Amino acid sequence: MDVAAEIRAALGDEWLPAIYSAIRSQRTRSYKLNIPKRGNEPHIQYTLLGIELKVGRKRFACPDLATARYLRVFARLGCSEFAIPYDISTISGLADQLETAWQRSLFLVETTVSSDLRAAALTKLVKAMRDEIMNIGPGEPMPLFDRETRQRGQ
């Protein structure tokens, strides 16, 4: 059986693309990172101008730590385009879920795969996650605001 399929089955609803699919069902906006698909080691940096996510030589300004943590998960996978929740109050909890799913995936790779095959298994796992996220898609650049509102003084 494929390593990614085993880990997907073991994690169930805590599989990272499954969490992303639930995020996409909410009101989101698309976000683009101009990063390569492989070899990313993202770091969160605290600068005088605020918080930045550094991927390779590129830096991306983030409004807060929760957003930087959320972006870091997708930068690790090499996703260049994905959705981010429009409601900023939910980003922190979602970043926790995504980071936990990532760490559990790494733990399962370390415990189920021999040390000789670990790097190849991790590469396959990341590719499977990235492909599923890309199939779900990033959504619209801005969410639709098509809700009815009441006008004053009718």
C-alpha positions in Angstrom: 0.0 0.0 0.0 1.1 3.5 -0.6 2.5 5.5 2.3 0.3 8.5 1.7 -2.8 6.3 1.6 -1.8 4.6 4.8 -1.3 7.9 6.6 -4.6 9.3 5.1 -6.4 6.2 6.4 -4.8 6.5 9.9 -5.5 10.3 10.2 -9.1 10.2 8.8 -10.7 13.6 9.4 -7.4 15.0 10.6 -5.7 14.5 7.2 -4.4 17.9 6.2 -6.2 18.1 2.9 -9.5 17.1 4.6 -9.1 20.1 7.0 -8.3 22.3 4.0 -11.5 21.1 2.3 -13.5 22.1 5.4 -11.8 25.5 5.2 -12.8 25.9 1.6 -16.4 25.4 2.5 -16.3 28.6 4.5 -15.9 32.1 3.1 -12.3 32.4 1.9 -10.1 34.3 -0.4 -7.3 33.0 -2.5 -3.6 33.7 -1.6 -0.6 33.3 -3.8 3.0 32.5 -2.8 5.6 32.6 -5.5 7.6 29.6 -4.1 9.1 26.4 -5.6 7.3 23.1 -5.0 10.2 21.4 -3.3 12.9 22.2 -0.9 11.1 24.8 1.2 12.0 25.5 4.8 9.8 28.3 5.8 10.7 30.4 8.9 8.7 33.0 10.8 10.7 36.1 11.5 10.0 39.0 13.8 11.3 42.2 12.3 10.9 45.9 13.2 8.2 46.2 10.6 6.2 43.2 11.9 6.0 39.5 11.3 7.3 37.9 8.0 7.3 34.4 6.6 10.7 33.7 5.0 10.8 31.0 2.3 14.2 30.7 0.7 15.2 34.2 -0.2 11.6 35.5 -0.4 9.8 37.2 2.4 6.1 37.6 2.8 4.6 40.2 5.2 2.0 38.8 7.6 -0.5 40.9 9.6 -0.2 38.6 12.7 1.5 35.4 14.0 -1.6 33.3 13.3 -1.6 34.2 9.6 2.2 33.4 9.4 1.6 30.0 11.0 -1.2 29.3 8.5 0.9 30.3 5.5 3.9 28.3 6.8 1.9 25.0 6.6 1.2 25.6 2.9 4.7 26.8 2.2 6.1 23.6 3.7 4.0 21.6 1.2 5.1 23.8 -1.7 1.5 25.1 -2.5 1.8 28.3 -4.4 -1.9 29.0 -4.4 -4.4 28.2 -1.7 -7.4 29.7 0.2 -7.2 31.6 3.4 -10.2 32.3 5.6 -11.7 35.8 5.2 -12.7 35.9 8.9 -9.4 36.6 10.6 -10.7 35.4 14.0 -10.7 31.8 12.8 -7.2 31.7 11.4 -5.5 30.9 14.7 -7.6 27.8 15.4 -7.3 26.6 11.8 -3.5 27.1 11.9 -3.4 24.9 15.1 -5.4 22.2 13.3 -3.2 22.3 10.2 0.1 22.3 12.2 -1.2 19.4 14.3 -2.1 17.4 11.2 1.3 18.1 9.7 3.1 17.0 12.9 1.0 13.8 13.2 1.8 13.0 9.5 5.5 13.4 10.2 5.2 11.2 13.3 3.4 8.5 11.3 6.1 8.5 8.7 8.8 8.2 11.3 7.0 5.3 13.1 5.8 3.3 10.1 8.6 3.7 7.6 12.1 2.3 7.9 14.9 4.9 8.2 16.3 4.0 4.7 13.0 4.9 3.0 11.9 7.8 5.2 13.0 10.6 2.8 11.2 9.0 -0.2 8.1 8.4 1.9 8.0 12.0 3.1 8.4 13.2 -0.5 5.5 11.1 -1.6 3.4 12.2 1.3 4.0 15.9 0.6 3.3 15.4 -3.1 0.0 13.6 -2.3 -1.0 16.4 0.1 -0.1 19.2 -2.4 -1.9 17.5 -5.2 -5.1 17.1 -3.1 -5.0 20.7 -2.0 -4.4 21.8 -5.6 -7.4 19.7 -6.7 -9.6 21.4 -4.1 -8.4 24.7 -5.4 -7.8 28.2 -4.0 -11.2 29.7 -4.7 -12.0 33.2 -5.7 -9.6 36.2 -5.1 -12.3 37.8 -2.9 -15.4 36.2 -1.4 -18.8 37.1 -2.7 -20.9 39.5 -0.6 -24.3 38.6 -1.9 -26.2 38.6 1.4 -29.3 40.6 1.8 -29.0 43.7 4.1 -31.7 45.8 5.6 -31.7 49.4 4.6 -32.4 52.1 7.2 -35.5 54.2 7.0 -37.6 52.1 4.6 
